[in-house]
Amino acid sequence: MSATRSFLWRWDRLTAVLLAGVSFIGIAAIGLAAEQPMTLEEIVNTAILNNPAVIETQKRWEEKKSRIRLATAQPNPKIGIMKDDIPKNTLNIGEAMMTEISISQELMLPSKIRAMGRMAENEAAMSKAEWSEKRLEVYAQTKQAYYDYLYARQALVIGREAQALMGQLASLAQVNYSTGMVPLQDTLKAQTEYSQMAIDLSNMASMETVARAKLNNLMGRSAAAAFEVKEEFYALPPEFDLAELLKTAASEKPAIAGMEYGLAMAENGLDLAKRQQLPDFELSYGYKMNKGQMIEVMDDGMGMPQVMASDQPDTWRIELMAMIPLWQGKNKAEIKAAEASREASRAALQSMKNMAELDVQMTLTEAQATWRQIELYQHTIVPQAEQTYQAAVVGYTNGKVDFMTVLEGVNTLRNARLGLYKARVDYEKAVANLEKAVGKPLSMTADIMKVKK
């Protein structure tokens, strides 16, 4: 009768282990946040608004935009005052016999100013495209960091569940050993695996901390800032049309737009270089105030000279000067350099387009391959791992398999569940790379990049 009770007790323990293994299939949360968990969209928006690299590129664009008016303005006028005819025996400039006040203005041809203005506009547009590209880059990095954090957090959850399950198996092995049903080796092996899992949990906790710090860094916050996130998987199956993605990348990718503005800037630079062969002008106006007297010798009509003294009148002058581009060798060299710059910009644009097409194809292929992994885990690997684990527990109960078979079933189930979650995370990260290659979000709200300043 005692043996029967002992068997029933062991059967109840094995049943509890089996049920624990079934519950291990589900996904658990690691705690409730005191505050509302942040959604992925909130995290991405926070990063786009507060990331220092994004703010830097935005301010660079604002700087370039403000310089457009500087490029289209005429040079500042020059005002001068001159003291002339100062007696040689004094250093007092107040003794000067003549004072001239002048104002002059350099006049650049309007066609040159227009070319310089277009170049400044192109440069500002390039800078704005860099800002958009940086926002897109931070968007993709933040999504990847978010899913890295989810994976690290879930790995810790699954690891704790596996350790709890192993603890139950260790207790069962100890009971079976005490009754002489299994050798001591089973108990020692279970205890060793339990201790090893403790080390693994420590490493997983470190991985979670690093992933959280990286996410904080992208959001422009302290690496140690506390927050909770809501688990979200946005991406749909990779049913994308490659031709449509390539078309979208060619028209909307900020890096390509920046290169196009760079080519336009180089073309306007060539136009300006050609117009440098035309002269510029300088207009000057001066007003002279005279303190001395004018001596004039006149004939009195009787053949006798008569000396007349009178105050000298104030006078004014106007002067127009032309700055002639006489050294044509210099001008030709400038034109040649501008032509080379234009061709280099054209080649860079084509290289960027080719690279964008390659990136789209590679990232799409990666996303499709990762999606197939998800389907394989869901429909084949995980169900088989569940069946293997359950069969191992039943076989161990009946004495048909050894403890190592049960242990292998536990590890197989853990790895299968973790592999499925990692495949889901990898797919979301692959879609983020695809979005970066295309130049706009594909799986989230369409206005995610239209963050208000």
PyMOL commands that set and color helices and strands:
alter all, ss='L'
color gray80, all
select helices_A, chain A and resi 2-23+40-50+52-71+93-95+110-178+184-218+242-252+254-275+328-397+403-438
alter helices_A, ss='H'
color red, helices_A
select strands_A, chain A and resi 78-84+98-107+280-290+293-299+305-311+315-323
alter strands_A, ss='S'
color yellow, strands_A
deselect
rebuild
show_as cartoon
